[in-house]
Amino acid sequence: MLKPLDLSTNAPWKQRYRAPVVVATQLAKNNHSRGLAASNHSGLFQIYAWDTQTDELRQLTHIPWGKVGAMLSPDGRYVYYLADENGNERGHYVRMPWEGGEPEDITPDLPPYNSFSLTFSRSGNRLGMALADTDGFHIYASALDDTGNLGIRQLLFESFSLSGGPSFSADGTVAVVSTTERTGNLHHSLLAFDLASGEQVGELFEGVENSVEAAMFSPVLGDARLLAVSTQTGYRRPFLWNVQSGERAELNIGALAGEVYPTDWSDDGHTILLRQFDQAVQKLYRYDLVTHLLTPLAAPAGTFGGVYFGPADEIYAEWQNSAQPTRLIALDAQNGAETRTVLAASNTPLGHRWRSITFPSSDGQLIQAWLATPEGGGPFPTIFHTHGGPSSVMTEAFSPSSQAWLDHGFAFVSVNYRGSTTFGRDFQEQINGDLGHWELEDMVACRNWLVAQGIA
């Protein structure tokens, strides 16, 4: 039964919308006493310096339209972000001291650009940027000295085809660029460059039907292995590519279903953290490069953002589920059990948990969706949600909008239609050249299934 609209000041749905959360956390790779986070504590998302000794957050930016994305230099000295106009994602990269201060433009000689990638070598001696403008994509590398001074900007690669990176070896001698130029579609190949000469020294291309994408280099100085993912099996799987020798080594992850992505590589180079997506459900694993053993981690069910090695034999994970907003939790690095909350979210009324459902579409393809129902018996008036992208996926995430409907007696369903990521290459690419067809077929099939089940 539908409930009257609750317009009271402290209505649960209002509390969830206003709940302060902490996202986009990171540690300085070579200075774990300093971190970075984004939070909406002020009412808008802004960048915060994170003192990991006290877990105090100190607001750094005061941008009228807000800011989420930023990068912390490996030594923790500087915070870098794209300064744009009114959130148009076009502007210049700037940096400011972690302690606070005025932002400094690091590319004052360039016209405004778009960018989704600013990177560092693990040693901190290289900074990279992927910039885009009307002339295409431009991949740059700059030297950084021990005091953070930027050297001359070096153009590594440019193309009208989608390109990104660069990923640097830990010692900053090699850079890898990802580009779709070779495939001529949205699949990537990898190009390796010697930074001393600027010459291309390697390429990893697996045919126009496959995509290879860089994740991260080994954190060990002198180790030329790049951790990457490939769609060669039809699903994204991690592997190691030695950019000097050309040797490729698969990770022994057995028969894990779905897609598997790396999230971090331990400082000693021995352990890799992996995130599995199977029917939009996430699970975490650790992979030992010495013993080649894969160990599942007993992390709580829900959705993970950043997952990375922290200090004191802990793993830090940004975690949420459909009933609770994002917070940063610590996991035991050996077994993944939750040990404590590092950066808490605000207390909000618990929401309704979503559950995963599966149903056949009009062609027999099984489709996954997330369903939540209010108290009482069905059928219910039902809200259908579609994620954006379409190159995206809906996982069990905290959603104030879904909970607002549920509070008032509606059911809520979010469908991972054809075109969604993490369900495999064929599933994701079936909509190519036929936009709108299978997406709607899958939505209609969901509606029919819910009606047949007496839910909608």
C-alpha positions as CSV (number, residue, x, y, z in Angstrom):
1,M,0.0,0.0,0.0
2,L,1.3,3.4,-0.9
3,K,2.1,5.7,2.0
4,P,1.5,9.5,2.3
5,L,4.5,11.6,1.2
6,D,6.6,12.3,4.3
7,L,7.7,15.9,4.1
8,S,8.9,16.3,7.7
9,T,12.3,17.9,8.3
10,N,13.8,14.6,9.5
11,A,12.1,12.3,7.1
12,P,14.3,9.2,6.5
13,W,14.6,9.8,2.8
14,K,15.8,13.4,3.4
15,Q,18.4,12.2,5.9
16,R,19.8,9.7,3.3
17,Y,20.1,12.4,0.6
18,R,21.9,14.7,3.0
19,A,24.1,12.1,4.6
20,P,27.8,13.1,4.5
21,V,30.0,10.4,3.0
22,V,33.7,9.9,2.3
23,V,34.8,8.7,-1.2
24,A,37.8,8.7,-3.5
25,T,40.3,8.0,-0.7
26,Q,44.0,7.3,-1.3
27,L,47.3,7.1,0.5
28,A,50.5,8.7,-0.6
29,K,52.4,5.7,-2.0
30,N,55.7,6.6,-0.2
31,N,54.3,8.4,2.8
32,H,51.4,6.6,4.4
33,S,51.0,9.3,7.1
34,R,49.3,11.4,4.4
35,G,46.1,10.7,2.5
36,L,43.4,12.3,0.4
37,A,39.7,12.0,0.3
38,A,36.6,13.6,-1.1
39,S,33.6,14.4,1.1
40,N,30.3,16.3,1.0
41,H,30.6,17.3,4.7
42,S,30.3,21.0,3.6
43,G,27.2,20.3,1.5
44,L,29.2,19.9,-1.7
45,F,31.9,17.4,-2.5
46,Q,35.3,18.9,-1.9
47,I,38.8,17.6,-1.6
48,Y,40.1,16.9,1.9
49,A,43.6,16.3,3.3
50,W,43.6,13.1,5.4
51,D,46.0,12.8,8.3
52,T,46.2,9.0,8.7
53,Q,47.8,9.3,12.1
54,T,44.6,10.9,13.6
55,D,42.1,10.2,10.7
56,E,41.3,13.9,10.7
57,L,40.0,15.3,7.5
58,R,40.9,18.9,6.6
59,Q,39.1,20.7,3.7
60,L,41.5,21.8,1.0
61,T,39.2,23.0,-1.9
62,H,36.3,25.5,-1.7
63,I,35.1,25.3,-5.3
64,P,31.6,26.7,-5.7
65,W,30.5,23.7,-7.9
66,G,32.4,21.1,-5.9
67,K,35.3,18.7,-6.7
68,V,35.7,15.0,-6.3
69,G,38.7,13.8,-8.4
70,A,42.2,14.6,-7.3
71,M,45.6,12.9,-7.1
72,L,48.2,12.9,-4.3
73,S,51.9,12.8,-5.2
74,P,53.8,9.7,-4.0
75,D,55.6,11.7,-1.3
76,G,52.4,13.3,-0.1
77,R,53.7,16.8,-0.8
78,Y,51.2,18.0,-3.5
79,V,47.5,17.5,-4.4
80,Y,46.7,17.7,-8.1
81,Y,43.3,18.2,-9.7
82,L,41.7,19.6,-12.9
83,A,40.5,23.1,-12.4
84,D,37.5,23.6,-14.7
85,E,34.7,26.1,-15.1
86,N,31.3,25.3,-13.4
87,G,32.1,21.5,-13.6
88,N,32.5,21.4,-17.4
89,E,35.6,19.1,-17.0
90,R,37.6,21.4,-19.2
91,G,40.5,23.5,-17.9
92,H,44.0,23.1,-16.6
93,Y,45.7,20.8,-14.0
94,V,46.7,22.6,-10.9
95,R,48.5,21.6,-7.7
96,M,48.5,22.8,-4.1
97,P,50.4,21.8,-1.0
98,W,48.9,19.0,1.1
99,E,49.1,21.5,4.0
100,G,46.9,23.9,2.0
101,G,47.6,27.0,-0.1
102,E,46.9,28.6,-3.4
103,P,46.6,26.3,-6.5
104,E,49.4,26.5,-9.1
105,D,48.7,25.9,-12.8
106,I,51.2,23.2,-14.0
107,T,50.4,23.7,-17.7
108,P,50.0,27.5,-18.1
109,D,51.3,27.4,-21.7
110,L,48.5,25.1,-23.0
111,P,45.0,25.9,-24.1
112,P,42.1,24.4,-22.0
113,Y,41.8,20.7,-22.3
114,N,39.8,17.7,-21.0
115,S,41.5,15.0,-19.1
116,F,40.7,11.8,-17.2
117,S,44.2,10.7,-16.4
118,L,47.1,12.1,-14.3
119,T,49.6,9.6,-13.1
120,F,52.9,9.2,-11.2
121,S,55.8,6.8,-11.2
122,R,56.0,4.9,-7.8
123,S,59.4,6.6,-7.1
124,G,57.8,10.0,-7.7
125,N,60.3,11.1,-10.4
126,R,57.7,11.2,-13.3
127,L,54.3,12.8,-13.8
128,G,52.1,11.9,-16.7
129,M,49.0,13.3,-18.2
130,A,46.5,12.3,-21.0
131,L,45.0,15.5,-22.4
132,A,42.2,15.8,-25.0
133,D,41.2,18.7,-27.2
134,T,40.0,19.4,-30.7
135,D,43.3,18.1,-32.1
136,G,42.9,14.7,-30.4
137,F,44.5,12.9,-27.5
138,H,48.0,13.9,-26.2
139,I,50.0,11.8,-23.8
140,Y,52.8,13.7,-21.9
141,A,55.5,12.8,-19.3
142,S,57.4,15.3,-17.1
143,A,60.4,14.7,-14.8
144,L,59.9,15.6,-11.1
145,D,62.9,16.3,-8.9
146,D,63.2,15.6,-5.2
147,T,61.6,18.9,-4.3
148,G,58.7,18.5,-6.7
149,N,59.9,20.8,-9.4
150,L,58.5,19.9,-12.8
151,G,60.9,19.4,-15.7
152,I,60.2,19.9,-19.4
153,R,57.0,18.3,-20.7
154,Q,57.7,15.4,-23.1
155,L,55.1,14.4,-25.7
156,L,55.1,10.6,-25.8
157,F,52.1,10.0,-28.1
158,E,49.2,11.7,-29.8
159,S,46.3,10.4,-31.8
160,F,42.7,11.2,-32.8
161,S,41.8,7.7,-31.5
162,L,40.9,7.3,-27.8
163,S,44.1,7.1,-25.8
164,G,45.0,7.2,-22.2
165,G,47.7,6.7,-19.6
166,P,50.6,6.8,-19.2
167,S,51.5,4.1,-16.7
168,F,55.1,4.4,-15.4
169,S,57.5,1.7,-14.2
170,A,58.4,2.3,-10.6
171,D,61.8,3.8,-11.5
172,G,60.3,6.1,-14.2
173,T,62.3,4.7,-17.1
174,V,59.4,3.2,-19.1
175,A,55.9,4.4,-19.8
176,V,52.9,2.5,-21.3
177,V,50.2,4.2,-23.3
178,S,46.7,2.7,-24.0
179,T,45.2,3.5,-27.4
180,T,42.4,2.4,-29.8
181,E,44.4,3.5,-32.8
182,R,45.5,0.0,-33.8
183,T,42.1,-1.6,-33.4
184,G,40.0,1.1,-35.0
185,N,37.2,0.5,-32.5
186,L,36.8,0.8,-28.8
187,H,39.3,-2.0,-28.0
188,H,42.8,-1.0,-26.8
189,S,46.3,-2.1,-27.4
190,L,49.3,-1.1,-25.3
191,L,52.5,0.8,-26.4
192,A,55.7,1.0,-24.3
193,F,58.1,3.9,-24.5
194,D,61.6,4.4,-23.3
195,L,61.5,7.8,-21.5
196,A,65.2,8.6,-22.0
197,S,64.9,8.5,-25.8
198,G,61.1,8.8,-26.3
199,E,61.2,5.8,-28.6
200,Q,58.6,3.1,-28.7
201,V,60.1,-0.1,-27.4
202,G,57.2,-2.5,-27.2
203,E,53.6,-3.2,-28.2
204,L,50.9,-5.6,-27.0
205,F,48.2,-6.1,-29.5
206,E,45.8,-9.0,-29.4
207,G,43.7,-8.4,-32.5
208,V,40.9,-6.0,-33.3
209,E,38.3,-8.2,-31.5
210,N,40.2,-8.0,-28.1
211,S,41.1,-5.3,-25.7
212,V,44.2,-5.0,-23.4
213,E,44.2,-2.3,-20.8
214,A,46.9,-1.3,-18.4
215,A,46.3,-1.4,-14.6
216,M,49.6,-0.7,-12.8
217,F,53.3,-1.4,-12.9
218,S,55.1,-3.4,-10.2
219,P,56.0,-1.1,-7.3
220,V,59.5,-2.6,-7.1
221,L,62.3,-0.5,-8.6
222,G,63.8,-2.2,-11.7
223,D,60.8,-4.5,-12.2
224,A,59.5,-4.1,-15.7
225,R,56.3,-6.1,-15.3
226,L,53.0,-4.4,-16.0
227,L,49.8,-5.7,-14.5
228,A,47.0,-5.5,-17.2
229,V,43.7,-7.0,-18.2
230,S,42.7,-8.7,-21.4
231,T,39.3,-9.7,-23.0
232,Q,40.9,-12.6,-24.9
233,T,38.8,-15.2,-23.1
234,G,35.6,-13.1,-23.6
235,Y,35.9,-11.8,-20.0
236,R,38.4,-9.4,-18.5
237,R,41.2,-11.3,-16.9
238,P,44.4,-10.0,-15.3
239,F,47.9,-10.9,-16.5
240,L,51.5,-9.7,-16.3
241,W,53.4,-8.2,-19.3
242,N,57.2,-7.7,-19.0
243,V,57.6,-4.6,-21.3
244,Q,61.3,-5.3,-21.7
245,S,61.4,-9.0,-22.5
246,G,57.9,-9.1,-24.0
247,E,57.1,-12.1,-21.8
248,R,53.4,-12.5,-20.8
249,A,52.3,-14.5,-17.7
250,E,48.7,-15.3,-16.8
251,L,47.6,-15.2,-13.1
252,N,46.4,-18.6,-11.9
253,I,42.9,-17.6,-10.9
254,G,41.3,-20.9,-11.9
255,A,37.6,-21.0,-12.8
256,L,36.6,-17.7,-11.3
257,A,33.4,-16.6,-13.0
258,G,32.7,-13.2,-14.5
259,E,35.4,-10.5,-14.8
260,V,38.4,-9.9,-12.6
261,Y,40.2,-6.6,-12.1
262,P,43.4,-5.7,-10.2
263,T,43.0,-3.1,-7.5
264,D,46.5,-2.9,-5.9
265,W,50.0,-4.4,-5.7
266,S,51.8,-4.7,-2.4
267,D,54.9,-2.7,-1.7
268,D,57.1,-5.8,-1.7
269,G,55.8,-6.9,-5.1
270,H,54.6,-10.3,-3.7
271,T,50.8,-9.8,-3.5
272,I,48.1,-8.5,-5.8
273,L,44.5,-7.5,-4.7
274,L,41.8,-8.6,-7.1
275,R,38.1,-7.6,-7.5
276,Q,35.7,-10.1,-9.1
277,F,32.4,-9.1,-10.7
278,D,30.1,-12.1,-11.2
279,Q,26.5,-11.2,-12.1
280,A,27.1,-7.7,-10.6
281,V,28.2,-9.1,-7.3
282,Q,31.7,-8.1,-6.1
283,K,34.1,-10.3,-4.2
284,L,37.7,-9.6,-3.2
285,Y,40.8,-11.9,-3.4
286,R,44.5,-11.7,-2.8
287,Y,46.9,-13.4,-5.2
288,D,50.4,-14.5,-4.1
289,L,52.9,-14.1,-6.9
290,V,55.4,-16.3,-5.1
291,T,53.2,-19.3,-4.4
292,H,50.6,-18.5,-7.2
293,L,47.8,-19.1,-4.7
294,L,44.5,-17.3,-4.9
295,T,42.8,-16.6,-1.5
296,P,39.2,-15.3,-1.2
297,L,38.8,-12.5,1.3
298,A,35.9,-12.5,3.8
299,A,35.0,-8.9,3.2
300,P,31.3,-7.8,3.8
301,A,28.8,-8.1,0.9
302,G,28.2,-4.9,-1.0
303,T,30.0,-2.6,-3.3
304,F,33.6,-1.6,-3.1
305,G,35.2,1.6,-4.5
306,G,39.0,1.9,-3.9
307,V,40.6,-1.2,-2.4
308,Y,44.3,-0.9,-1.5
309,F,47.0,-2.0,0.9
310,G,47.2,0.2,4.0
311,P,49.7,0.2,6.9
312,A,50.0,-2.4,9.6
313,D,49.0,-5.4,7.5
314,E,45.6,-4.0,6.7
315,I,43.6,-3.5,3.5
316,Y,41.6,-0.3,3.2
317,A,38.3,-0.6,1.3
318,E,35.6,2.0,0.4
319,W,32.5,0.0,1.1
320,Q,28.7,0.5,0.9
321,N,25.6,-1.6,0.4
322,S,22.1,-0.7,-0.5
323,A,21.2,0.0,3.1
324,Q,24.3,1.9,4.3
325,P,26.3,4.8,2.7
326,T,30.0,4.7,1.7
327,R,32.6,4.6,4.4
328,L,36.3,3.5,4.5
329,I,36.8,0.2,6.4
330,A,39.9,-1.8,7.3
331,L,40.2,-5.5,6.4
332,D,42.6,-8.0,7.8
333,A,45.2,-8.3,4.9
334,Q,45.4,-12.1,5.3
335,N,41.7,-13.1,5.4
336,G,39.8,-10.0,4.6
337,A,37.7,-9.9,7.8
338,E,36.5,-6.4,8.7
339,T,38.5,-5.1,11.6
340,R,37.5,-1.4,12.1
341,T,36.0,1.7,10.5
342,V,38.7,4.1,9.4
343,L,36.6,7.0,8.0
344,A,32.9,6.7,9.0
345,A,29.8,7.8,7.1
346,S,27.1,9.6,9.0
347,N,24.4,7.7,10.8
348,T,21.4,7.4,8.5
349,P,18.2,5.4,8.8
350,L,18.8,1.9,7.5
351,G,17.3,1.3,4.1
352,H,15.8,-1.8,2.4
353,R,18.4,-4.2,1.1
354,W,18.4,-5.0,-2.6
355,R,18.5,-8.6,-3.8
356,S,19.8,-9.9,-7.1
357,I,17.3,-11.4,-9.5
358,T,17.8,-13.1,-12.9
359,F,15.3,-13.6,-15.7
360,P,15.3,-14.5,-19.4
361,S,15.0,-11.8,-22.0
362,S,13.0,-12.2,-25.3
363,D,15.9,-14.1,-26.9
364,G,16.6,-16.3,-23.9
365,Q,19.6,-14.3,-22.7
366,L,19.7,-14.3,-18.9
367,I,19.6,-10.7,-17.5
368,Q,20.6,-9.7,-13.9
369,A,18.8,-6.9,-12.0
370,W,18.6,-5.6,-8.4
371,L,15.2,-5.6,-6.7
372,A,13.9,-4.2,-3.5
373,T,10.4,-4.3,-2.2
374,P,8.6,-2.4,0.6
375,E,6.9,-3.9,3.6
376,G,3.7,-5.8,2.9
377,G,2.5,-8.1,0.1
378,G,2.6,-7.4,-3.6
379,P,1.9,-6.6,-6.2
380,F,3.5,-3.1,-5.9
381,P,3.7,-0.1,-8.1
382,T,7.3,-0.5,-9.4
383,I,10.0,2.0,-10.3
384,F,12.3,0.9,-13.1
385,H,15.8,2.3,-13.1
386,T,18.4,2.2,-15.9
387,H,22.0,3.1,-15.2
388,G,23.9,5.5,-17.5
389,G,26.7,4.7,-19.8
390,P,25.7,2.3,-21.2
391,S,29.3,1.2,-20.4
392,S,28.6,0.8,-16.7
393,V,27.1,-1.6,-14.3
394,M,24.8,-1.3,-11.3
395,T,26.0,-3.1,-8.2
396,E,24.4,-3.2,-4.7
397,A,25.0,0.5,-4.0
398,F,23.5,3.0,-1.5
399,S,20.9,4.9,-3.4
400,P,18.8,7.5,-1.6
401,S,16.5,7.8,-4.6
402,S,15.6,4.1,-4.4
403,Q,15.0,4.2,-0.7
404,A,12.8,7.3,-1.1
405,W,10.5,5.2,-3.3
406,L,10.6,2.2,-1.0
407,D,9.8,4.3,2.0
408,H,6.5,5.3,0.4
409,G,5.4,1.8,-0.7
410,F,6.9,1.4,-4.2
411,A,9.1,-1.5,-5.3
412,F,12.3,-0.6,-7.1
413,V,14.3,-2.5,-9.8
414,S,17.5,-1.6,-11.6
415,V,18.3,-3.6,-14.7
416,N,21.8,-4.5,-16.0
417,Y,20.6,-4.5,-19.6
418,R,22.7,-5.6,-22.6
419,G,25.6,-3.1,-23.0
420,S,26.4,-3.2,-19.2
421,T,30.0,-3.9,-18.3
422,T,31.4,-6.8,-16.3
423,F,29.1,-9.4,-17.9
424,G,31.6,-10.3,-20.7
425,R,32.6,-8.9,-24.0
426,D,29.7,-10.4,-26.0
427,F,27.1,-9.1,-23.6
428,Q,28.6,-5.6,-23.5
429,E,29.0,-5.3,-27.2
430,Q,25.7,-6.8,-28.4
431,I,24.2,-3.3,-28.6
432,N,26.9,-2.0,-30.9
433,G,25.3,-0.7,-34.1
434,D,21.8,-1.5,-32.7
435,L,21.4,1.1,-29.9
436,G,18.1,0.9,-28.0
437,H,17.0,-2.5,-29.2
438,W,18.3,-4.9,-26.6
439,E,18.3,-2.4,-23.8
440,L,14.5,-2.1,-24.2
441,E,13.9,-5.8,-24.8
442,D,15.6,-6.5,-21.5
443,M,13.6,-3.8,-19.6
444,V,10.3,-5.2,-21.0
445,A,11.4,-8.7,-20.1
446,C,12.0,-7.6,-16.5
447,R,8.6,-6.0,-16.3
448,N,6.9,-9.1,-17.6
449,W,8.8,-11.3,-15.1
450,L,7.9,-9.1,-12.2
451,V,4.3,-9.1,-13.1
452,A,4.3,-12.9,-13.5
453,Q,5.9,-13.2,-10.1
454,G,3.2,-11.1,-8.5
455,I,5.7,-8.4,-7.5
456,A,4.7,-5.6,-9.9
